[in-house]
Amino acid sequence: MMKYEEENARLKDESPCARIRADLKLCLLESDCVKKHKKTPRECLQSNDPSVPTECQALRNTFFECKRSLLDNRTRFRGRKGY
């Protein structure tokens, strides 16, 4: 997942789902869609470009579920998804 250069590296953003968002950003920025085709990460996700790895698609789904669980009242009992 997240590639830290230092052992104790932390994200500045401590909000819920921030780790998944950072992983998704890194995955998209390293994909061929952004590097070779010179598209923005948003364009790559919206167009369902085949050059976007399935790992990025899975992270996108996990990020969606995490954000959705913030609005779900049942998470008081179950906890946030993807965390």
Phi, psi and omega in degrees: 000245183290134181255104180263138178280323179255155183291323183258026181292139181228156175279147175288325180278114181257014181287162177301143178073008183293324180295318180293320178299317180295319178297319179296318178299313180297318180298315181292321181292337179266358182281160179292332180300318181278317185286310186270319184271354176057040175260161175281157178302324179296317179297322180296318180287321183288328182272358184051048181299133181291345180278356176278125182297156179294335176298319179293322178296321178293320177295324178297316180295318179296320178296318177299314180296323179295313179295322179294324181291340177293332181267347185276124181292339180289346181291346175300328182264325188263335185090165180288146178274147175075015182254000000 
